[in-house]
Amino acid sequence: MTDQTADGSTVGLTGTGRFTGERSWQHASTPIPVLTILYHPDLRRIGDRAFLSEIPFGRPALVGRYEPDLVPPGRTTGEPLSDIHISRRPLRLLGRDDAGIELLLGDSRTSVVAQGTSVFQGCVFPAADVDRGVVLELSGRVVLLLHRASMVTESPPRFGMIGDSAGLMRVRADVQRVSDLDVPVLLRGETGTGKELVARAIHDVGPRKMGPFLGINVSAIPATLVASELFGAVRGAFTGAVGPQEGFFRRAHGGTLLLDEIGEVPVEVQVALLRALETGEIFPVGSQATQRVDVRVIAATDSDLEAKVRNGGFRAPLLHRLSGFEIWLPPLRERRDDVGRLLVHFLRQELGRVGESWRMDPAHPKFDPLWLPPRLVARLVRYDWPGNVRQLRNVARQLVIGSRGLSRLEVGPAVERLLRDETPPPPSRGSAGEATPVPTPPPPAGSERRKPSEVTEEELLAALRANLWDLKATADHLRISRTSLYALIESCPRVRTVADLSPEEIARCHEEHGGDLDAMAERLEVSRRALGRRVREMGLA
């Protein structure tokens, strides 16, 4: 996990009450609504955020092409979304008495997909949804997370960790507090949250950084061999010990030893481990003489050690000794605002391994900002990630290898199965007790047909964008016939058809996207099938 954003900048509130930067990991007392960029065609913008300090004061927060300014963490100034596909007329976010947030599109022409479903006029996000994080897709190009966070006034060092969520800020602050102290550290958190990376950060910035760093997963060692692996063994101590064996404690002398899955240490070995922590002395298996070691021990676990103590599976004195200082690592589902930056980081790593780094290099002539579909980013952020950061990294690898050599990133069956169980938010009611249109899934096949006159212009645009300009899918989505859809498109001045495109525009887009019809149709916002016919007629195919 590496990050190149600078920190240590100033903070303040502008004259309008908008938060403009960060300097401290010390949070203000009350979290307020925040918008964080999860995806943007300008990849540098991912992670930028705007603190919507208007909302707690009863004022609407405006979100459009030119407002609000979204600031990179650690900076004092930012810039608006500035994407030409987002309407100049902003949509509005309003606070509610129940701590929920209401979204109103008003006269904004920006198509909005919230939590995976289209919004046509407005909707209400209950407080619990905002606390968890609401994923908003704007015009099919920008993905934002509406969530809550506390203002900060300065950031701790990054220690190579990606992200600026409140949970990760606490971890970074804890690393800063304990790294120069020669006390045992216990890292606690679910599997895949990055405990080994935190342990290495403590080592790399501490006084032992010139010494060795060794990590051992205790659960991967047969119970009969744990003692010899940790403390070493003399020749003949057990069957197969044909010579003296140097254990991990001796090999980590002068440095740091990470004991991962510490809860799996056999009870009979725990006494010797406690002695090593308290006295700095170890007994190699089969030896009658002690050996002195100078080792800082960092332990890690995803187990409930207190429950193990109650059940007799873990010794209380050892737990107390290991817990010189505890650091709790948050699961990825509690730091969704970091997912965008983590995903791009892992994709870049994997693309480098397969020789396709150019796909996410804005300086490359073939770079396509929509190679990574914003809709996929939104789906990944909504997923709960039981395997946490490790699982996200594996998904990035699956996506890259599965799309290797292809013109577009494809979601294969493995990732599709992973994301299949997404649940849309429940319907909510608007202000004054009146029902407010809320995101709803596309109607099932065979649903009752609608009159074309019932379809608003905004609904038509949102449905076309949500279905990537596939006319059959859009007609099914709107529950109208394809003939009616053609008539609506013809009467809507805001929708272009392939016939409206100049040959120069098509040729330029063809060159920019290497003839990829899917990318061209998404960029030009027209039917892929009709565009393909026009491309063939122009002799470009």
Buried (B, 14 or more C-beta within 10 A) or exposed (E): BEBEBEBEBEBEEEEEEBBBBBBBBEBBEEBBBBBBBBBBBBBEBBBBBBBBBBBBEEBBBBBBBBBBBBBBBBBBEBBBBBBEBBBEBBBBBBBBEEBBBBBBBEEBBBBBBBBBBBBBBBBBBBEEBBBBBBBBBBBBBBBBBBBBBBBBBBBBBBBBBBBBBBBBBBBBBBBBEBBEBEEBBBBBBBBBBBBBBBBBBBBBBBEBEEBBBBBBEBBEBEBEBBBBBBBBBBEEBBEEBEEBBEBBBBBBBEBBBBBBBBBBBBEEBBEBBBBBBEEBBBBBBBBEEBBEBEBBBBBBBBBEBEEBBEEEBBBEEBBEBBBBBBBEBBBBBBBBBBBBBBBBBBBBBBBEEBEBBBBBBEEEEEBBBBBBBBBBBBBBBBBEBEBBBBBBBBBBBBBBEBBEEEBBBBBEEEBEEBBEEEEBBEEBEBEEEEEBBBBBEBEEEEEEEBEBEEBEBBBBBBBBBBBBBBBEBBBBBBBBBEEBBEEBBEEBEEBBBBEEBEEEEBEEBBEBBEBBBBBBBBBBBBBBBBBBEBBEEEEBE
